[in-house]
Amino acid sequence: MTIQRVMVIGAGQMGGGIAQVCAQAGYDVLLNDIKEESYEKGLAVISKNLSRNVEKGRMSEDEKTGVLGRITKSLDLQDAKNADIVIEAAVENMEVKRSIFAKLDEIAPDHAILASNTSSLPITEIAAATNRPEKVIGMHFMNPVPVMKLVEIIRGLATDNDVYEAVETMTKKLSKVPVEVNDFPGFVANRILMPMINEAIYTVYEGVATKEAIDEVMKLGMNHPMGPLQLADFIGLDTCLYIMETLHEGFGDSKYRPCPLLRKYVKAGWLGKKTGRGFYQY
Ligand SMILES: NC(=O)c1ccc[n+]([C@@H]2O[C@H](COP(=O)([O-])OP(=O)(O)OC[C@H]3O[C@@H](n4cnc5c(N)ncnc54)[C@H](O)[C@@H]3O)[C@@H](O)[C@H]2O)c1
């Protein structure tokens, strides 16, 4: 299975990063978003990241031009007709993802792999929206994509071994480290990380300590590079809430109930760094 043409759905913080690393590895990339302004914003971030690489001597100006030249704008899902693999990184919402996958299934060539960068939603359920569940797989990149080495690769119930191997090979070509995971809510990364972040939010909510104090304890005491509340702001509080809801619903265990303060911030539109305000102001 040869992969050369990659389509990325969603030009937000994850989709933009995925498009960047794919173009850097020599793939032709179609970067799709429903909103033209989101595409432009995504491309501007990629361009800024590449300029930083040039300034630091990690890349030449010509290489930067080459990478940007391999990224093509797409505002129409019909462009999937030219893709060998589609990596979906739209919002963390099952209805949205199932609708995108059902459409992609009709448009993409028969050989195309349909991957989701979902943080926590069941790959098997996304795959069931298509007539090719054997070609559907989870490819969970970490944020920020150009920096973080890990990609959790999630097998759905029906995922073919060939598809798994093709995605594993592609992940290595992106200079990332693939780790195989089975399809359970939150996979491994978010099943462990998100309850810790949620607990940190409860700790603010119950007035145990200030947000700065909580982050300081986890940075200095546990050697985490970033405190959990700052990390939540970087991930996006809407994404954190979706993941906690997926864990809560998926396991039916009250230990995963999202903190009311997290819900309140999301309702207020305080989504973290991407909206300029979350636990901190940006
Ligand atoms: N933020 C993280 O740290 C992180 C880490 C790993 C995985 N993820 C997952 O990646 C996905 C994207 O997260 P993000 O943080 O990049 O979100 P984001 O809000 O930054 O970006 C989402 C983008 O998708 C676009 N979009 C929405 N619906 C679309 C559609 N139907 N077709 C095309 N584009 C559409 C939006 O316009 C937006 O530009 C989610 O599933 C999330 O759970 C996020």
PDBQT file of the ligand as one rigid body, heavy atoms in Angstrom, charges set to zero:
ROOT
HETATM    1  N1  LIG A 301      -5.869  19.878  21.117  1.00  0.00    +0.000 N 
HETATM    2  C1  LIG A 301      -5.182  18.795  21.432  1.00  0.00    +0.000 C 
HETATM    3  O1  LIG A 301      -4.273  18.828  22.280  1.00  0.00    +0.000 OA
HETATM    4  C2  LIG A 301      -5.459  17.493  20.738  1.00  0.00    +0.000 A 
HETATM    5  C3  LIG A 301      -4.525  16.459  20.835  1.00  0.00    +0.000 A 
HETATM    6  C4  LIG A 301      -4.756  15.274  20.137  1.00  0.00    +0.000 A 
HETATM    7  C5  LIG A 301      -5.929  15.121  19.390  1.00  0.00    +0.000 A 
HETATM    8  N2  LIG A 301      -6.834  16.146  19.336  1.00  0.00    +0.000 N 
HETATM    9  C6  LIG A 301      -8.051  15.957  18.534  1.00  0.00    +0.000 C 
HETATM   10  O2  LIG A 301      -7.859  16.573  17.277  1.00  0.00    +0.000 OA
HETATM   11  C7  LIG A 301      -9.106  17.053  16.787  1.00  0.00    +0.000 C 
HETATM   12  C8  LIG A 301      -8.987  18.536  16.475  1.00  0.00    +0.000 C 
HETATM   13  O3  LIG A 301      -8.638  19.240  17.651  1.00  0.00    +0.000 OA
HETATM   14  P1  LIG A 301      -7.998  20.714  17.583  1.00  0.00    +0.000 P 
HETATM   15  O4  LIG A 301      -7.453  20.964  18.927  1.00  0.00    +0.000 OA
HETATM   16  O5  LIG A 301      -7.116  20.838  16.388  1.00  0.00    +0.000 OA
HETATM   17  O6  LIG A 301      -9.326  21.599  17.371  1.00  0.00    +0.000 OA
HETATM   18  P2  LIG A 301      -9.438  23.060  16.726  1.00  0.00    +0.000 P 
HETATM   19  O7  LIG A 301     -10.715  23.628  17.280  1.00  0.00    +0.000 OA
HETATM   20  O8  LIG A 301      -8.166  23.830  16.876  1.00  0.00    +0.000 OA
HETATM   21  O9  LIG A 301      -9.603  22.772  15.144  1.00  0.00    +0.000 OA
HETATM   22  C9  LIG A 301     -10.681  22.116  14.570  1.00  0.00    +0.000 C 
HETATM   23  C10 LIG A 301     -10.800  22.613  13.119  1.00  0.00    +0.000 C 
HETATM   24  O10 LIG A 301     -11.721  21.771  12.422  1.00  0.00    +0.000 OA
HETATM   25  C11 LIG A 301     -12.519  22.585  11.575  1.00  0.00    +0.000 C 
HETATM   26  N3  LIG A 301     -13.744  21.842  11.290  1.00  0.00    +0.000 N 
HETATM   27  C12 LIG A 301     -14.817  21.649  12.099  1.00  0.00    +0.000 A 
HETATM   28  N4  LIG A 301     -15.726  20.886  11.460  1.00  0.00    +0.000 NA
HETATM   29  C13 LIG A 301     -15.213  20.578  10.241  1.00  0.00    +0.000 A 
HETATM   30  C14 LIG A 301     -15.681  19.836   9.116  1.00  0.00    +0.000 A 
HETATM   31  N5  LIG A 301     -16.888  19.266   9.130  1.00  0.00    +0.000 N 
HETATM   32  N6  LIG A 301     -14.879  19.749   8.026  1.00  0.00    +0.000 NA
HETATM   33  C15 LIG A 301     -13.669  20.350   7.995  1.00  0.00    +0.000 A 
HETATM   34  N7  LIG A 301     -13.178  21.078   9.033  1.00  0.00    +0.000 NA
HETATM   35  C16 LIG A 301     -13.943  21.186  10.132  1.00  0.00    +0.000 A 
HETATM   36  C17 LIG A 301     -12.724  23.877  12.370  1.00  0.00    +0.000 C 
HETATM   37  O11 LIG A 301     -13.076  24.942  11.500  1.00  0.00    +0.000 OA
HETATM   38  C18 LIG A 301     -11.337  24.048  13.007  1.00  0.00    +0.000 C 
HETATM   39  O12 LIG A 301     -10.474  24.799  12.159  1.00  0.00    +0.000 OA
HETATM   40  C19 LIG A 301     -10.155  16.691  17.845  1.00  0.00    +0.000 C 
HETATM   41  O13 LIG A 301     -10.742  15.465  17.523  1.00  0.00    +0.000 OA
HETATM   42  C20 LIG A 301      -9.296  16.578  19.092  1.00  0.00    +0.000 C 
HETATM   43  O14 LIG A 301      -9.877  15.759  20.071  1.00  0.00    +0.000 OA
HETATM   44  C21 LIG A 301      -6.630  17.332  19.974  1.00  0.00    +0.000 A 
ENDROOT
TORSDOF 0
